[in-house]
């Protein structure tokens, strides 16, 4: 219905226009630089209309061509990003498969420019690290930092962590020290520094960091417990060569957590420190209490070397035979205690029993 109305309207307007053109065609004269053009009004109007149409179409075509250039660039950029993404994902799969060299190539192929280069460079550094190429690893991490300066902390932590995995504790500590100004309280930086201090036997510095590392929640409970043990052992070893060793050892023992005091080597270290301070009675008491709570062969064997009161110790050690009748360490301890109490026959008998139990 609408189309029919439009057709009828066009016919009416065309008819009116034809009547007007027949009645008076009009006259147009154009003159320019000695040239003249004469035509009818209606033809001039037709030429103007056609010119306007062609000009508008030309403008639209130019705009379309300009717009297609931007679109082409966007299309090419999208294709590049998709290709980089595929290479990066391929690198992750190769890394998981342990194909370090292929993974490194894939990650380097995925690294673009600017911020987009960061993931590929970091993972390429990890692959280079697995290949044992420390210099290339560090160079890739430097490239990552140069591409994205804000990633300096992340790249530094990666470097320190991989250096520690290679046992490069001093280099790792130097990396972390340099990083300290940029991330002084970073949890992972604190934990890595703590591990480096422990590995370098710097017990004092490690102990200062212990509280922060515990609060950071990165180190496992087992790692924290091992660290406490290592710190305590280092301090006990230092105490053994100090004046008033027994007094210092008791002071340290009071502030040592119970869980740490129960560790095998820690208790033995404490006993050695007390003996270094000529306090055999305290050493015997500490070891006896330890054995009554947890019987360990190393503790039982050490008990036989402490001669605070051999006859009383013999009674104590004999009472443990009921629960551990054929324990070689306990039998050997009893043999030594009997010998210390000048009970040679009994001492030799226990030592023979100990040798038979070992067989």
N, C-alpha and C positions, 0 to 999 in steps of 0.2 A: 504493500500500500504506500509506504514512504517513498520507495523508488519511483512508483507511478506519478506521485505528486511532483517529485523533483523533475521527472522527464517533461511533464506538462508545463511546469514553471519555466524550464529551459526553452521549450518551444515558444512560449509566449514572449519571453524576453528576446529570443532570437528574431521573432517576427517584428517586434517593436524596433529592434536595432536595424533590421533590413529596411523598414519604412523610413526611419530617420536617415539612413545612408542614401536611400533613393531620393528623398526630398531635398537633401542638401549635403553633398559629399564633403564640404568644407575645404579649406585650403591652408597648407602649412609651407612656409618658406624658411629654409635654414641657410645662413650665409656665414662663412668663416674663411678668412685669409684669401679672399678673392674667389672662393668657391661657393656655389649656391646649389641647394637641393630643394626641389619643389615636389610636393606630394599632397595627397588628400589627408584630411584630418583623421579619418578612420584608419588609414594605413599607418599613419604615424603613431596612433594609439596602439595599434597591433604590434608595431616594432618595439615600442616602449614596454609593452606587456611581456613580449618574448624576451627582451633584454633583461628585464627584472627577474624572470623565471630562471634564465641561464645563469645570471649572477648569483642568485640564491643557491642554485644547485652547485655552483663552483665553490662557494664558501663552505657549504656542507661537506663537499668532497675533500677540501683542504683540511677541515677540522677532523674528518674521519682518518685521513692519512697521518696527521699529527698524533691523534689518539691511538692509532694502531701501533705507532712507534713505542709509546709508553707501555702499551699492552704487551708488545713483543718483549720489551725489557723485563716486564713483570713475569711473563711466561718463562723466559730463559732463567731468571733468578729462581723461580719456583722449581724448575727442572734441576738446577744445580743443587738446591737445598734437598730435594728428594734423593738425588744421587748420593749426596754426602750422608744423608740419614741412612741410606741402605748400606753404604760402606762402613758407617759406624756400627750398625747392628751386626754386620758381618764380622767386624773386629771383636765385638763382645762374644760372639759364638766361638771364634777362633781362640780367644783368650781363655774361655771356659774349657776348651779342648786341650789347652796347653801348647798350642801351635804359636809360640811367641813371635817368631819372625814374620809369619804371615799376618798375625794380628797387628804387629807394629806397622806393617805396610798399609793395612786397611785403615788403621786409625790416622796415619799420616795423610792418606788419600781423602779422608773425611774432613780434615782440618781446613777450614776456610780462612778467612781473614777476620781480624777484630775479635769480638766476643765469641763468634761462632767457632773460632779455632780452639778455644779452651778445652772442651771435653776430649777432642781427638788428641791434643798434645799431652794431656794428663795421662790418658790411657796408653798412648804410645810410649810414654816414659815408664809406665809400669811394665809394659812388654819388654822394653830395653833392659830394665832391671832384672827381669827373669832370665834374660839372655846373658846376664853378667857384664853388661856394657855400661859401667858406671859413668863414664865420661859422656856418652850419648844421652843417658838418662838425665844427667844434670843439665846438659845443653837444651834438651826438650823442655825441662822445667823452667829454664831461663827464658825460652821462647814463650812459654805460657804466661809468665809474669810480664814479659814485654808486651804481649798482645792484650792482656787484661791486667793492668796494675793492681786492681782491686783484688785479684786472686793471689796476691803475694803470700798471704797467710796460708791459704790452702796448698799452694805449691811448696812452701817451706815445710809444712807439716808432712807432705808426701815425701819430700827429700829426706827429712830426719827419720821418718819411719822406715824408709827403705835402707838408709845407712845403718840403722840399728839391726835390721834383718841380716845385713852383711857383717855384723860385728864391728862396724866402724863407729865405736862409741865416742871417741874424742871428736871426730868430724861431726857426728850427730849433735853433740853438745854445743859445738861451735855454731852449727846451723840454728839450733834452738836459742842460743844466746843472742844471735843476730836478730832472730824473730821476736825476741822478748819485748822490744820496744813497740812492735806493731800489735801484739796480742799478749799483754802481760799476764792476763788471768784466763787465757784460753784453756779449757779443761784438758784437751788432748795435748797441748803444749806442756802443761804442768806434768801430765802423766809420763810423757816421753822424756822430759827432763829428769823426773824421778827415777825412771828406769836407767837412764844414762849414769846418774850419780851412783846408783847401786852397782852397776857394772864396773864402774871405776873405783869402787870401794871408798866412796866419799860418804860415810855413814852419817856424819853430822848434817851435811846438806840434804841428804835423803830424808832424814828424820824431820827436818824443817818443812819439807814438802809433803810429808805423809798425811797430815790432816787435810790439806787442800786436795790431794789426790783421792783420799777416801770420800770426801764430799763431792768430788767431780762425778763419781759413779761410772767411770770408764774402766778402771782396773777391777778385776774380779776379786771376790772375797778371798779366794785362794792366793791370788797374787799379793794382796795386802798382807795376808798372814805370813807368807814366805818372806816378804819384805821386812816385817817386824822381826822375824827370826834372824834374818841376815844382819839387820842393824844391831840387834842385841848381841849377837855373836861377835861382831866387830868391836863393840864397846867392851865386852868381856875380855877379848884378846888384848886390847889396849890396857885394861885394868891390871892384867896379870904382871905387867912389867912396871907398874906404878908403885909408889910408896903407899902404905896402908891399903894394900890391895883388897883385903877382906872387908874393910869398912866401906870402900867404894863399891864393891860387889854387892853387899847387902843393900846399900842405898839404891843401886840400880834395880835390884830384884824387887824392891817394894813398889816401884813405879812401872814394873813390867806387867802387862796383862797376863791373867792366869792362863789363857789359852797358849800364850807364847812360852810361859814357864814350863808347860807340860811337854814341849817339844823335846825330842830325844837329845839332839846336839846342844840345845840351849841349856838344859839341866847339867849336862856334862861340862859345858863351858863355865857354868856358875861354880860347880864343884872345883874345877881346876883353878879358878880365880881365888876361891876361899883357901885352897891349899897353898897357892902362891903367897897368900897372906898368913900362912902358918896357923890357920884356924881349922884343924882337922875335925874337931868336934862339930862345928857348923856344917862342914862338908858331909860328914857321916849322917847328920840329922836330915839334911836336904835330900840326900840320895835315898835314905831309908824311907822317908815320907813319899818320895817319888815311886819307889818300888812297891810300897803298900797300896798305892792307887793304881799303878800300871806296871806290870812286870815286864821288863825288857832285858834281853840278854846282855846288851852293852852296859846297862846300868848295874846288873848283877855282877858282871865281870869287874867293873870299876869299883864296886863296893868292897871287893876282896883286897884292893890295893890301899884302902884307907885304914889306917891303924890307930884310930882314936882311942878305942878301948876294945882290943881284940876279943877278950873273953865275953863281954856283953854282946859284941857283934856276932860271935859264934852262935849264941842263943837265938838272936834275931834271925840269922840266916838259916839256922836249923829249922826254925818254925815254918820257913817257906818251902822246905822239902816236901811237906805234906801235899801241897798243891803242884809242886814241880819236882817230883822224885828223881827223875833221870835227866835233869837239865844240865848240860855240860858246863855252862857258864856259872851256874850256882854251885855246882860241885867243885869247880876250880876255885871259886871265891872262898868256899869253906876250907879247901886245902891251904890256901895262902893265909887265911886267918888263923888256922891251927898252927901253922909254922911260925907266924908272928907271935903267937902265944906260947911258943916253945913247946908245942905238942907235936913233935916231929912224926911219930908213928901215925897219928890220926890224920895229920896233914898229908903225908905220903899216900895214905889209903884213899883219901878223897881225890887226890890228883890222879891216881890210877883209875878210879871210878869215872872221873871226868874223861880220861883218854879212851876208856872203853865205850862210854856213851857216844863219843864222837864217831867211833867206828861203826 
